[in-house]
Amino acid sequence: MNTLLQEIRNSLTDLDSGLKGALNITDAMEMLSKQLNLNLVPGSWEKYAYFSKKNLIDWFADMLLRVQ
């Protein structure tokens, strides 16, 4: 679970920096942005997460419960 949380934190921080212009937008950042806008769990997160067919909002709420 710690690896998943670290991946989420790093990818969102990088995307935020890219959108602010501090970093160049990479293909991975662009894909992350598209998947977030479509309410899908990003693929870079799925490889560290448990299997689920839930949309992003429900998946994230479930993950928060599992962390607690």
N, C-alpha and C positions, 0 to 999 in steps of 0.2 A: 504494500500500500504506500509506503514511503517513496518508492521509485515513481509510482503513478503521480503522487502529489508533487514531487519535484519536477516531473515532466510537464505537468499542467502549469506550474509556476513559471518554469523557464520559457515555455512556448508562449504564454500570454505576455510575459515581460518583454520577450523579443519582438512580438507582434506590436505591442504598445510602442516600443522604441522605434520600430520601423514606420509606424503610422505617424509618429511625431517627427520623423526625418533624421533621427540619430543613427539609424542603421539602414542599409539598403534592404528593400523588400526582396526576400528570396522566394523561390517556388513553394517551399514548405510553409512560409508565412502566408502566402497567397492562398494556398489550399486550406490552411487553418481558418483563415478569415471566411472563405466560402462556406466551409462546413459549419462554422458557428452561425453564419447568417441563415443557413438552411435548417438549423436546429438539429444537426447531426453530431454524433460523438466523433471528434476528429480521429483519423486513423493513427496518428502518432500517439494518442492517448490509449486507443483500443489495444495496442500491442502490450501494454502494461496492466490493463484492466481485466476484470472478469467479463465473461461473455454476457451480453445483454442486447435485446432488440428494442430497447426503449429509446425514445428521442432524447435529445441532449438535456432538456429541462428535467425530465423524470429521472434520467440516469444520474445527473449531478445531485439531485435531492437524495437519491438512494445512496450515492457514494458518501455524502455528508453524514447520513445515518450510520453507515458502516464505519466511518472514521471515529464517530463518537463512541 
